[in-house]
Amino acid sequence: PYYRSVILFHSELSEALEEYRANHALTEVWSGEGGKPEGIPIELADFVIRVCQRCGTDGNARELDGAVSQATLEFMKAQNDFSKMNFEKFLSNLHVDTSLSLQSFSPRDMKATHLYLGRALAQCFLYCDDNGMQLWEAIDIKEEFNKTRSYRHGGKRC
């Protein structure tokens, strides 16, 4: 169900917060236990991957892509400078848009859901870009690592 995806989206954002709380730099990436990639960019990459996988699995990748493009243009037109945004405020914005995607969810009309997910992803890419975080590289690193893991690794419930 979509609500399960949303709580997993939130969990990735919360993991990014925990890395921040542990005083890791926004751009810091390292290998943890078992070679697992760690760091704020990696957790944000996990968020992006989860959102894109959910929309792709549902057959809505094109709609999400359009929403991301539209939101990116709107943020750029408004001349948002994400380099001046506090990380906590940025994460809060992502949590809000993720929650609004659930609140607006309707299997018959996904337009609003995609709008909010598109806003979250656009903010994620723009914030990372404006703050020197290599999000595309983090996505590549995490996707390569994920190929070595089983589905629901560790016997997780969801």
Secondary structure by P-SEA (a helix, b strand, c coil): caaaaaaaaaaaaaaaaaaaaacccccbbbbccccccccaaaaaaaaaaaaaaaaaaaccaaaaaaaaaaaaaaaaaaccccccccaaaaaaaaaaaaaaaaaacccccaaaaaaaaaaaaaaaaaaaaaaccaaaaaaaaaaaaaaacccccccccc
